[in-house]
């Protein structure tokens, strides 16, 4: 039996011992965007960085080249954001840059999170972090990491 997820978007759930299994987020978003390139990034992934974020969020961010806005697909919420560039998969460096890009949208104390990001940046691969900042950071993020990496290099000398 087909299950309607959104206008014009349907899923054929597989039957399991526990009932119908929902389609994966990747399959649903791929069908919604008609297989245009995209990256799924949950704000919950920031919790794994060790920078003091602990909140759980109920929506997944979808970086893509086509759609912008909030969409309910099935019983899941997605925040679609049009970006000119994004990586093929999540990396620690991209997550750090994305966290600083979106720090105003976090529920945690902004200053505390940024202070921990500064400390955490010292233990990452500087070359990869600089590339991620260059490719994916907004202007405020680029200035932030420029100060962080320059200060870190002065302390190392």
Number of C-alpha atoms within 10 A of each C-alpha: 8 9 12 13 17 14 8 7 15 17 17 13 14 11 10 8 6 6 9 12 12 15 16 9 14 14 12 20 21 14 14 18 15 10 12 12 14 24 18 19 19 19 21 16 16 20 14 12 17 12 20 17 22 14 12 13 12 10 17 18 17 23 22 20 17 15 16 14 11 15 14 12 18 16 8 13 14 20 18 22 18 15 15 11 12 18 14 10 10 14 13 17 21 21 19 25 26 20 24 24 19 12 17 11 11 15 12 14 12 14 10 13 19 18 13 15 21 20 14 14 18 14 8 13 11 15 10 14 20 18 13 22 25 15 16 20 22 16 11 11 21 20 12 18 22 14 13 17 17 11 13 16 12 8 8 7 5
